[in-house]
Amino acid sequence: MMRKWMKKSLLAVFLGACICGIAGCGGNKEESYRVIEIMQLEGTAVVTREEVGELEAYENMRLESGDQMRVEEESSVVLSLDDDKYVLVEPGTQMSLTAEGSSADSRTVIHLEEGAVVSQLTQKLSDESSYEVTTPNSTMAVRGTVFRVEVTYDENGESRTCVTVLEGVVGSRLIYPDGSEDSLEEERQIPMGSQVNIRSDEEISEYYPYDMTEIDFERYSVEAMDFLNLCLERDAELCITAEEIDEWIQVISGESEPEEEEVTEEPEQITEEEDTETEPVNTPAQTQPVTEPAAEEPAVQPETPPAAEESTGGSSSGGSSSDSSNPSEEDTPGTTETFTVTFTYQGNTFYTLTVEEGSTAAAPILQPTANGHWDYDSGAAVTGNMTVVWVEE
Protein backbone atom coordinates (compact mmCIF):
# COMPACT_ATOMS: atom_id res chain seq x y z
CA MET A 1 0.00 0.00 0.00
CA MET A 2 2.69 2.48 0.99
CA ARG A 3 5.28 1.42 -1.60
CA LYS A 4 3.49 2.99 -4.58
CA TRP A 5 4.82 6.46 -3.84
CA MET A 6 8.53 5.65 -3.39
CA LYS A 7 9.82 6.27 -6.90
CA LYS A 8 7.14 8.80 -7.79
CA SER A 9 7.71 10.94 -4.74
CA LEU A 10 11.49 10.93 -4.99
CA LEU A 11 11.25 11.97 -8.62
CA ALA A 12 8.77 14.70 -7.70
CA VAL A 13 11.12 16.08 -5.06
CA PHE A 14 13.97 16.13 -7.57
CA LEU A 15 11.93 17.78 -10.32
CA GLY A 16 10.47 20.28 -7.86
CA ALA A 17 13.92 21.30 -6.72
CA CYS A 18 15.09 21.67 -10.33
CA ILE A 19 12.10 23.80 -11.30
CA CYS A 20 12.57 25.95 -8.22
CA GLY A 21 16.23 26.46 -9.10
CA ILE A 22 15.49 27.32 -12.75
CA ALA A 23 12.80 29.80 -11.74
CA GLY A 24 15.13 31.34 -9.20
CA CYS A 25 12.56 30.90 -6.44
CA GLY A 26 13.69 32.21 -3.07
CA GLY A 27 17.10 33.07 -4.43
CA ASN A 28 18.46 32.14 -1.02
CA LYS A 29 20.22 28.82 -0.71
CA GLU A 30 19.43 28.50 2.98
CA GLU A 31 15.73 29.10 2.41
CA SER A 32 15.47 26.68 -0.52
CA TYR A 33 17.24 23.92 1.41
CA ARG A 34 14.28 23.16 3.69
CA VAL A 35 11.96 21.20 1.42
CA ILE A 36 8.96 19.70 3.27
CA GLU A 37 6.55 17.70 1.16
CA ILE A 38 3.62 15.29 1.63
CA MET A 39 4.90 12.16 -0.06
CA GLN A 40 1.80 10.07 0.63
CA LEU A 41 -1.71 10.77 1.86
CA GLU A 42 -4.22 8.08 2.77
CA GLY A 43 -7.62 9.45 3.76
CA THR A 44 -8.04 13.04 4.96
CA ALA A 45 -5.71 15.58 6.56
CA VAL A 46 -6.01 19.32 7.14
CA VAL A 47 -3.11 21.82 7.18
CA THR A 48 -3.59 25.11 9.06
CA ARG A 49 -1.27 27.91 7.93
CA GLU A 50 -0.88 31.27 9.62
CA GLU A 51 -2.59 34.14 7.74
CA VAL A 52 -4.12 31.60 5.34
CA GLY A 53 -6.30 29.32 7.41
CA GLU A 54 -7.22 25.68 6.80
CA LEU A 55 -6.03 23.92 3.66
CA GLU A 56 -7.04 20.44 2.59
CA ALA A 57 -3.87 18.36 2.30
CA TYR A 58 -2.92 16.57 -0.93
CA GLU A 59 -0.01 14.48 -2.19
CA ASN A 60 3.08 16.48 -3.25
CA MET A 61 1.83 19.47 -1.25
CA ARG A 62 4.68 21.68 -0.01
CA LEU A 63 4.51 22.56 3.69
CA GLU A 64 6.01 25.57 5.45
CA SER A 65 7.68 25.97 8.81
CA GLY A 66 4.96 26.72 11.35
CA ASP A 67 2.24 24.71 9.61
CA GLN A 68 -0.13 22.73 11.81
CA MET A 69 -1.52 19.38 10.68
CA ARG A 70 -4.51 17.32 11.75
CA VAL A 71 -4.75 13.77 10.41
CA GLU A 72 -8.22 12.27 10.70
CA GLU A 73 -9.00 8.80 12.02
CA GLU A 74 -8.31 5.95 9.57
CA SER A 75 -5.99 8.32 7.68
CA SER A 76 -2.21 8.77 7.52
CA VAL A 77 0.44 11.04 6.03
CA VAL A 78 4.09 10.47 5.11
CA LEU A 79 6.31 13.56 5.02
CA SER A 80 9.69 14.02 3.35
CA LEU A 81 12.00 16.63 4.87
CA ASP A 82 15.11 17.60 2.90
CA ASP A 83 15.03 14.19 1.19
CA ASP A 84 16.84 12.53 4.11
CA LYS A 85 14.21 12.63 6.87
CA TYR A 86 10.90 10.78 6.71
CA VAL A 87 7.98 11.08 9.09
CA LEU A 88 4.84 8.96 9.32
CA VAL A 89 1.94 10.86 10.88
CA GLU A 90 -0.42 8.19 12.20
CA PRO A 91 -4.26 8.26 12.31
CA GLY A 92 -5.83 10.72 14.75
CA THR A 93 -2.69 12.85 15.14
CA GLN A 94 -2.38 16.59 15.74
CA MET A 95 1.03 18.23 15.35
CA SER A 96 2.90 21.28 14.10
CA LEU A 97 6.25 21.59 12.38
CA THR A 98 9.26 23.87 12.67
CA ALA A 99 11.96 23.64 9.96
CA GLU A 100 14.65 26.30 9.92
CA GLY A 101 18.30 26.78 8.93
CA SER A 102 20.49 25.38 6.19
CA SER A 103 22.12 22.03 5.52
CA ALA A 104 24.93 23.04 7.85
CA ASP A 105 22.76 24.13 10.78
CA SER A 106 19.24 22.81 10.22
CA ARG A 107 16.72 22.81 13.06
CA THR A 108 13.69 20.51 12.84
CA VAL A 109 11.06 20.23 15.57
CA ILE A 110 7.84 18.22 15.48
CA HIS A 111 5.47 19.46 18.16
CA LEU A 112 3.27 16.43 18.86
CA GLU A 113 0.06 17.34 20.66
CA GLU A 114 -1.82 14.04 20.31
CA GLY A 115 -1.45 10.81 18.36
CA ALA A 116 1.80 9.26 17.12
CA VAL A 117 4.64 9.87 14.66
CA VAL A 118 7.45 7.60 13.46
CA SER A 119 10.66 9.32 12.32
CA GLN A 120 13.56 8.03 10.24
CA LEU A 121 16.75 10.01 9.70
CA THR A 122 18.74 8.34 6.93
CA GLN A 123 21.77 10.64 7.32
CA LYS A 124 23.60 11.71 10.46
CA LEU A 125 23.03 15.34 11.36
CA SER A 126 25.89 17.78 11.57
CA ASP A 127 27.04 18.95 15.00
CA GLU A 128 25.22 22.24 14.50
CA SER A 129 21.95 20.63 13.36
CA SER A 130 19.13 19.21 15.47
CA TYR A 131 16.00 17.07 15.14
CA GLU A 132 13.51 16.90 18.01
CA VAL A 133 10.03 15.64 18.76
CA THR A 134 8.40 17.50 21.63
CA THR A 135 5.33 16.44 23.61
CA PRO A 136 3.51 18.16 26.50
CA ASN A 137 5.86 16.50 29.01
CA SER A 138 9.11 15.65 27.21
CA THR A 139 11.56 16.31 24.37
CA MET A 140 13.22 13.61 22.27
CA ALA A 141 16.43 14.54 20.43
CA VAL A 142 18.33 12.48 17.84
CA ARG A 143 21.08 12.73 15.26
CA GLY A 144 20.26 9.68 13.14
CA THR A 145 17.81 6.93 14.07
CA VAL A 146 14.33 5.41 13.76
CA PHE A 147 11.95 6.00 16.65
CA ARG A 148 8.25 6.38 17.48
CA VAL A 149 6.61 8.85 19.86
CA GLU A 150 3.00 8.54 21.00
CA VAL A 151 0.95 10.99 23.08
CA THR A 152 -2.29 10.01 24.82
CA TYR A 153 -4.36 11.44 27.66
CA ASP A 154 -5.91 9.68 30.66
CA GLU A 155 -9.42 10.17 32.04
CA ASN A 156 -8.23 13.26 33.93
CA GLY A 157 -6.78 14.88 30.83
CA GLU A 158 -3.18 14.30 31.97
CA SER A 159 -0.65 13.56 29.22
CA ARG A 160 1.14 10.26 28.69
CA THR A 161 4.12 9.87 26.34
CA CYS A 162 5.46 6.54 25.05
CA VAL A 163 8.85 6.52 23.26
CA THR A 164 10.17 3.45 21.45
CA VAL A 165 13.58 3.27 19.74
CA LEU A 166 14.01 0.89 16.80
CA GLU A 167 17.45 2.04 15.62
CA GLY A 168 20.17 4.15 17.18
CA VAL A 169 19.81 6.10 20.43
CA VAL A 170 17.30 8.77 21.48
CA GLY A 171 17.97 11.40 24.16
CA SER A 172 14.97 12.16 26.37
CA ARG A 173 14.49 15.23 28.57
CA LEU A 174 11.50 15.84 30.84
CA ILE A 175 9.39 18.99 30.56
CA TYR A 176 7.81 19.95 33.89
CA PRO A 177 4.39 21.55 34.53
CA ASP A 178 6.01 24.93 35.26
CA GLY A 179 7.62 24.95 31.80
CA SER A 180 11.17 24.11 32.94
CA GLU A 181 13.09 21.31 31.23
CA ASP A 182 15.87 18.89 32.09
CA SER A 183 19.34 20.08 31.14
CA LEU A 184 21.51 18.27 28.58
CA GLU A 185 23.43 16.75 31.51
CA GLU A 186 20.16 15.22 32.75
CA GLU A 187 19.21 13.86 29.32
CA ARG A 188 18.32 10.17 29.48
CA GLN A 189 19.68 7.93 26.70
CA ILE A 190 17.21 5.37 25.32
CA PRO A 191 18.98 2.58 23.36
CA MET A 192 17.66 0.53 20.44
CA GLY A 193 14.98 -2.00 21.35
CA SER A 194 13.86 -0.06 24.43
CA GLN A 195 10.72 1.80 25.46
CA VAL A 196 10.08 4.46 28.10
CA ASN A 197 6.80 5.89 29.36
CA ILE A 198 6.44 9.41 30.74
CA ARG A 199 3.48 10.76 32.67
CA SER A 200 2.69 14.18 34.04
CA ASP A 201 0.07 15.94 36.12
CA GLU A 202 -0.25 19.42 37.60
CA GLU A 203 2.76 18.89 39.88
CA ILE A 204 5.33 16.60 38.26
CA SER A 205 6.59 14.86 35.12
CA GLU A 206 8.27 11.48 35.59
CA TYR A 207 9.24 8.19 33.97
CA TYR A 208 7.04 5.23 34.93
CA PRO A 209 8.30 2.73 35.64
CA TYR A 210 11.71 4.32 35.99
CA ASP A 211 13.39 1.37 34.27
CA MET A 212 13.21 0.98 30.49
CA THR A 213 11.20 -1.93 29.10
CA GLU A 214 11.10 -3.89 25.87
CA ILE A 215 9.06 -2.40 23.04
CA ASP A 216 5.34 -3.14 23.20
CA PHE A 217 4.51 -3.50 19.50
CA GLU A 218 0.82 -3.97 20.27
CA ARG A 219 0.67 -0.18 20.68
CA TYR A 220 1.66 0.26 17.04
CA SER A 221 -0.76 0.86 14.18
CA VAL A 222 -0.72 -1.09 10.92
CA GLU A 223 0.45 2.13 9.23
CA ALA A 224 3.44 2.28 11.60
CA MET A 225 4.39 -1.30 10.76
CA ASP A 226 4.15 -0.59 7.02
CA PHE A 227 6.41 2.42 7.54
CA LEU A 228 8.99 0.22 9.31
CA ASN A 229 9.08 -2.01 6.24
CA LEU A 230 9.91 1.08 4.19
CA CYS A 231 12.65 1.96 6.68
CA LEU A 232 14.17 -1.47 6.06
CA GLU A 233 14.03 -0.81 2.31
CA ARG A 234 15.97 2.41 3.00
CA ASP A 235 18.71 0.27 4.63
CA ALA A 236 17.73 0.88 8.26
CA GLU A 237 19.08 -1.68 10.73
CA LEU A 238 16.08 -2.11 13.01
CA CYS A 239 15.61 -4.24 16.10
CA ILE A 240 12.73 -5.99 14.30
CA THR A 241 12.87 -8.06 11.10
CA ALA A 242 10.59 -7.90 8.07
CA GLU A 243 9.13 -11.29 9.01
CA GLU A 244 8.33 -10.07 12.52
CA ILE A 245 6.76 -6.91 11.12
CA ASP A 246 4.46 -8.99 8.89
CA GLU A 247 3.46 -11.13 11.88
CA TRP A 248 2.65 -8.04 13.94
CA ILE A 249 0.59 -6.59 11.09
CA GLN A 250 -1.58 -9.69 11.19
CA VAL A 251 -1.92 -9.45 14.95
CA ILE A 252 -2.71 -5.72 15.03
CA SER A 253 -5.21 -6.02 12.17
CA GLY A 254 -6.91 -8.95 13.93
CA GLU A 255 -6.08 -11.50 11.25
CA SER A 256 -4.16 -13.73 13.67
CA GLU A 257 -3.05 -13.93 17.29
CA PRO A 258 0.37 -15.67 17.32
CA GLU A 259 1.77 -13.63 20.20
CA GLU A 260 -1.11 -14.23 22.60
CA GLU A 261 -0.07 -17.84 23.21
CA GLU A 262 3.37 -16.70 24.34
CA VAL A 263 1.90 -14.00 26.58
CA THR A 264 -0.38 -16.49 28.36
CA GLU A 265 2.57 -18.69 29.25
CA GLU A 266 4.25 -15.95 31.29
CA PRO A 267 1.50 -15.64 33.93
CA GLU A 268 1.63 -19.42 34.41
CA GLN A 269 5.32 -19.22 35.22
CA ILE A 270 4.70 -16.34 37.59
CA THR A 271 1.97 -18.19 39.47
CA GLU A 272 4.29 -21.17 39.99
CA GLU A 273 6.84 -18.89 41.65
CA GLU A 274 4.25 -17.10 43.76
CA ASP A 275 2.03 -20.08 44.62
CA THR A 276 2.86 -19.85 48.32
CA GLU A 277 1.76 -16.22 48.44
CA THR A 278 -1.43 -16.22 46.33
CA GLU A 279 -3.19 -19.58 46.63
CA PRO A 280 -6.40 -18.46 44.88
CA VAL A 281 -4.37 -18.01 41.68
CA ASN A 282 -2.88 -21.47 42.06
CA THR A 283 -6.16 -23.24 42.71
CA PRO A 284 -7.23 -23.85 39.05
CA ALA A 285 -4.01 -25.68 38.29
CA GLN A 286 -4.45 -28.03 41.26
CA THR A 287 -8.16 -28.72 40.99
CA GLN A 288 -7.81 -30.69 37.76
CA PRO A 289 -6.02 -33.81 39.08
CA VAL A 290 -8.26 -33.95 42.16
CA THR A 291 -11.67 -33.54 40.51
CA GLU A 292 -12.37 -37.30 40.03
CA PRO A 293 -11.66 -38.52 43.62
CA ALA A 294 -13.36 -35.41 45.05
CA ALA A 295 -16.62 -36.36 43.30
CA GLU A 296 -16.84 -39.57 45.39
CA GLU A 297 -17.17 -37.67 48.70
CA PRO A 298 -18.78 -34.28 47.90
CA ALA A 299 -20.30 -33.92 51.35
CA VAL A 300 -16.90 -34.07 53.06
CA GLN A 301 -15.09 -31.57 50.76
CA PRO A 302 -15.11 -28.63 53.20
CA GLU A 303 -13.14 -30.73 55.72
CA THR A 304 -10.77 -32.52 53.31
CA PRO A 305 -7.99 -29.95 52.55
CA PRO A 306 -5.64 -31.12 55.35
CA ALA A 307 -6.12 -34.75 54.36
CA ALA A 308 -5.68 -33.91 50.71
CA GLU A 309 -2.38 -32.23 51.48
CA GLU A 310 -1.08 -35.34 53.24
CA SER A 311 -1.99 -37.60 50.33
CA THR A 312 -1.38 -35.40 47.29
CA GLY A 313 0.77 -32.51 48.56
CA GLY A 314 -1.75 -29.92 47.24
CA SER A 315 -5.21 -28.48 47.91
CA SER A 316 -8.46 -30.23 46.98
CA SER A 317 -11.11 -28.95 44.55
CA GLY A 318 -14.21 -27.03 45.49
CA GLY A 319 -13.50 -24.65 48.38
CA SER A 320 -9.76 -25.15 48.31
CA SER A 321 -8.92 -21.47 47.80
CA SER A 322 -10.55 -20.46 51.09
CA ASP A 323 -10.12 -23.62 53.24
CA SER A 324 -6.43 -24.07 52.44
CA SER A 325 -5.48 -20.45 53.16
CA ASN A 326 -4.79 -21.12 56.86
CA PRO A 327 -2.68 -24.29 56.56
CA SER A 328 -0.72 -22.93 53.58
CA GLU A 329 1.74 -21.03 55.78
CA GLU A 330 1.89 -23.31 58.83
CA ASP A 331 1.30 -26.91 57.64
CA THR A 332 2.58 -26.97 54.03
CA PRO A 333 6.25 -28.00 53.95
CA GLY A 334 8.61 -25.99 51.76
CA THR A 335 6.61 -22.76 51.89
CA THR A 336 8.85 -19.69 51.52
CA GLU A 337 7.73 -16.15 52.20
CA THR A 338 8.62 -13.40 49.70
CA PHE A 339 9.46 -9.75 50.32
CA THR A 340 9.70 -6.61 48.17
CA VAL A 341 12.94 -4.64 47.85
CA THR A 342 12.37 -1.09 46.56
CA PHE A 343 15.24 1.00 45.16
CA THR A 344 14.48 4.74 45.26
CA TYR A 345 16.11 7.82 43.74
CA GLN A 346 15.24 11.30 45.04
CA GLY A 347 12.14 9.94 46.72
CA ASN A 348 10.81 8.22 43.58
CA THR A 349 10.68 4.48 42.93
CA PHE A 350 13.53 3.52 40.60
CA TYR A 351 13.26 -0.29 40.64
CA THR A 352 11.42 -3.00 42.60
CA LEU A 353 12.37 -6.61 43.12
CA THR A 354 10.54 -9.56 44.72
CA VAL A 355 12.92 -11.80 46.70
CA GLU A 356 12.38 -15.00 48.67
CA GLU A 357 13.13 -14.88 52.39
CA GLY A 358 16.81 -15.50 53.07
CA SER A 359 17.89 -14.73 49.48
CA THR A 360 19.90 -11.70 48.34
CA ALA A 361 18.64 -8.86 46.13
CA ALA A 362 20.65 -7.82 43.08
CA ALA A 363 20.86 -4.07 42.51
CA PRO A 364 19.45 -2.78 39.16
CA ILE A 365 21.90 -2.69 36.26
CA LEU A 366 20.92 0.85 35.29
CA GLN A 367 21.97 3.61 37.68
CA PRO A 368 20.16 6.92 38.26
CA THR A 369 23.34 9.00 37.90
CA ALA A 370 26.91 8.45 36.78
CA ASN A 371 28.38 9.00 40.27
CA GLY A 372 26.86 7.33 43.30
CA HIS A 373 25.94 4.00 44.87
CA TRP A 374 23.06 2.13 46.46
CA ASP A 375 23.08 2.25 50.30
CA TYR A 376 22.76 -1.51 50.50
CA ASP A 377 24.85 -4.61 51.21
CA SER A 378 24.15 -6.81 48.19
CA GLY A 379 25.38 -9.88 50.07
CA ALA A 380 22.94 -9.49 52.97
CA ALA A 381 19.97 -11.86 53.20
CA VAL A 382 16.52 -10.31 52.82
CA THR A 383 14.33 -10.91 55.88
CA GLY A 384 11.52 -8.40 55.23
CA ASN A 385 10.29 -5.63 52.95
CA MET A 386 12.97 -2.97 52.61
CA THR A 387 13.77 0.31 50.83
CA VAL A 388 17.20 1.08 49.36
CA VAL A 389 18.24 4.70 48.71
CA TRP A 390 20.64 6.03 46.03
CA VAL A 391 23.51 8.03 47.54
CA GLU A 392 25.27 10.65 45.40
CA GLU A 393 29.07 10.73 45.61
N, C-alpha and C positions, 0 to 999 in steps of 0.2 A: 504493500500500500504506500509506504513512504519512500520507496526507491525510485518512483517514477520521476521525481524532480531533480535527481542528483546531477545528471549531465545537463539538463535543461537549465537549471538554476545557476550552475557554475558558468555556463556559456553566457547567460543573461548578465551575470555580474561583470564578466569580462567585456562584453559588448557595451554595457552601460558605462563602464569606466572609460572605454575608448571614445564613445560618443561625447561624454562629458569633457574629455581632454581636447577633442577636436573643436568642440563648441567654445572652449575656454571658460567653462562654467566655474565660478568661484574664483579662479585665477590664483588661488592660494593653495599651495601644496598641502599644508597642514589641515585646512578645512576639507579638501577633497579626499583626504586619507580615510576619514571615518565614514565608511559606507555601511549602512544598516538596511537590510532588505528582508522582506518576508519571502522566504524560499518556498514554503509550503503552507497552505491553509486548508484545513478540513473543518467544515461547518461554518460557524459565524464568529467573528471577532470585531471589536469596535476600538478604534484609535481616537483618543482625545488629544487635540493639539491646541496649545495656548494661542489665543487670538483667532482661532479658526473654529474650534468646537469639535463635535463628534464626526468621525469619518469612518465609513464602512471599510474594513480591511479587505485586501485582495492580494493575490499572489504577485510577486515582483514589486510590491509597493515599497517605496523608499520611506524609511522612518527618520525622524530627527531627534536629536538629544532633547530630552524633556517630555517626549511623548508618553502618554499613559495608554495602557492596553487592557482591555477586558475580554477574556476568552470565555465564551458561553459553554454551558454543560454539553458534553458529547461533541466538543470541538477541540481543535488543537492548532498550534502555530509553530513553525520552525523558522528561526531567525538566523541570518548570516551576518556576522560583524567582521568587517575588514578581511573577509575570505579566509580567516584562520580561527574564528571563534563561532561556535554553533550553539544555539539555545533552543531547547524544546519548551514551549509554554503549554502546560497540560490543561485539560478541561477544568472550567470553573476557576480560572486564575485571574487575579488582578495585580498589575505591576506597573512600574514606570521605569524609564531607561535614561541613564546619563552616559554620553559618549563624547569625550573631549580629548584634545591633544593631537599629537602626530604619532607616526610610527616609532619615534624615539622616546616619547613620553606620554603614551596614551593612558587615559583614565576611563574605565568602564565600570558602571555601577548599575546593578539591577535591584530596584527597590521592590521587594516582594511583600505585598500586603496580605494576600490570601491565595491558597492554591499551591502549585508546585512547579519548579523549573529544573531542567537538567542541562548542565553546561559542559561543553567540551572545548578545551583550548588545545589546538593541534600544534602550536608553536610556543616555545617558552617566551615569556615576556622579558623585556629588557629590565634592567635594575630600576629605571626611572618610570616604568609603566606599572599599572595596577589593574586588577580585575576583582570585583567584590560583588557579593550578593548580600544585601542587608534585609533583615526582618525586624519586626517590632522589638525583639529582645536580643538580637545578636547580629554580628557581621562575620561573613566568611570570605577569606582572602586567599587567592591562589596565584601561581605563576604559570602552571601548565598541568592540567589534570582533567578528570571527568568526575563530576559530583552532582548530587541531587539535593535540593533544599525544599522542604515542605512546610507550610504554615497553616495551622488550624486553630480553632478557638473552642474552649470548653463551654459548658452550660452557663458559666458566669461571665463569658466574654473575654476570658484571659487567654493570651496567646501561647501557643505551643509550636516550637520549631523542631523539626527532625532533619538531621544532616547525615547523608550517607556518602562515603567516598569509594569510588570504584576504580580509580587510578590516581597515583600520585599522593600528595599530602595537602590537606586543607587546614589553614589556620583559623581558629574560631575565637572571637572576642565577645564577651557579654555586653549588652546594652542595658543599663539599669533604668528603673521607672523615672528617676530624676533627670534622665538624658545623658548621664555620664557613661563612659565606656572603658572597658579594660584597656590598659596600655599594651604596647607591642611586647613588652617583657612578660605580660600576663597572658599572652596569646596561647591558646591550647592547640597543639598539633594533633590532627586526626589522620591516622594512616589509612592506606588502602584496605578495603574489606571491613571497615569499622563504621559504626553509627553512634551518634550522640543525640540526646533529646534535651531540649532547653525549655523551661517553663518560666513564666513570670506572672506576678500579680501587682497589686498597688505598692508593694513594699520591696520586692526582691526579684532578681532574675538569677536562675541557677540551673546547673546540669542535674538531670535526674534519670536514672541513678548516676552518681558521679562517675562511675566506671564506664568505659566504652563497651558496646555490645556488638555482636555480629549483625550484619545488615538483615533487616526484616523485609524481604522482597514482596511480601504480601501487601505492603503499603503502596507498591508501585502500580501504575496504570498500564494498560496494554500499550498505550502510546509511548510510555517511557521505555518499555521493553523493546519496542520497535526501534526507538532512537538508539538504544544501546547496540543493537545489531548494526546500525549505520556507523556508530563509533568504531566498532570492530572493523568495518570495511575501510575506515579512514586510519587503520593501523594502530588503534588504541590497544593497549595491553591491560585489559580489565581483569578484575578478580572473579569474573563470571564468564563461562564459555557460551558459544552460540547455541550449543545443545541445551545447556541449562536455561538459557533465555527462552528458547522455544517451549521447554517444559513449563516454565513459569507463565508464559502467555496462555497456555492451555488451562493452567490452574486459575489464573486471575479472571479469565473469560468464562470460567465455569465449565469448560469442556472436559476437564479431568481433575482428579484430586490425588496426584501421586505423593505429594508431600504430607498429606494428613496422616497417612499410616505411620510415617516416621515420627511425627509429632506426638501421636498417641502412645508410642512406646516410651517416651521420656517420663510421663507421669507415673507409668508402672514401675520404672526403676526408682523413682523418687519415693513411692509409697513403700517399696521394699526396705529402703534405708530408714524410713521414718515410721515403720510399723509399730514400734514400741511407744511412739508418742501420740499417734492418731489412729487408734484402733477402728473407728467407724470407717475410715478409708480402706482399711485392710480387710474388712469383713467380707466384701463380695468375692475376693479371691479365695477365701477359706471356706465359704459356704458350699461351694460346688462339690468337693469330695465328701462332704458330710451329709448331703441332702438325702441319700438313700437310707442310711441307718437311722437318721433322725425321724423319717416318716414312720418307723415302726413304733416309736414311743412319743407321739406328739404331746400327750398330756404331761410328760415329765420334762419337756424342753426347758422351761424356766429354771429348773434346778440342775440341769446337766452340765453347764460350762466347766465347773471344776473337774468333773469326771472326764469330760471330753478332753481336757488338757492333759490328764494323766495318760489317756490311751492314744491320743493323736498328736499331742503337742501343740494344738491350736484351739480356736473357739468353735462352738457348734453353730448350726444355722438358727434361723428364727431370731430370737432376741439377743444374739451374741454381742452386738455392738454395745448394749447397755449393761447386760449381766456380767460381761467379762471385763468391764472397765476397772472394777476394784481389784480383782486378782492379777491384772496385767502387770502391776508394778511390784507386788509383794510375792506372788506365788509363781510367776512365770520365770523359769531359769534363763539366764543370758540376757535379760533386759538391761539396756544401757540408756541412761538419761542423756539428752543433748542440751547444749547451751548455745547462746548466740554471742559472738564476739563482734563488736561494732567499732570500726576504725573511723575517727572523726577528724575533720580539718576545719579550723576556725568555727567550731560549733556546728558544722554541717556533717551529715553522714557521708563518708567517703567510700566505705566498703563494709559489707557485713558477711559473716561466715558462720555456718552452723557446725559445731564441733561436738563429738561425743565426749562424755565425761572421762577425764584422765588423759585425753589426747592433747596434742599441741596445735596451735593455730598459726598457719603460715601468713605472714604479712602480705598485702597486695603487691603485685609486681610493679604497677604504676605508682608513682609518688606524687604528692600534691605539688611540691616544689623541688627545685634542683638541690637545695641544701637543707638538710634536716634529717630527722629519724623518728621512728615510732617509739613512744615511751612504753616499751613492752619487751619482756624476756621471751623470745620465740621458743626457747626450750622448756618453758614452764608449762606444767599440765593445767588444763582448764577444769575448774571445779565449780563454775557457776557463770551466769551471764556477766559480761564485763565490757567496758568501754576503753578503747586505746586512743590516745591523743597524739597528734603530730606535733613535734617540737622543732621549731626553727633553730638553725645553728648560726 
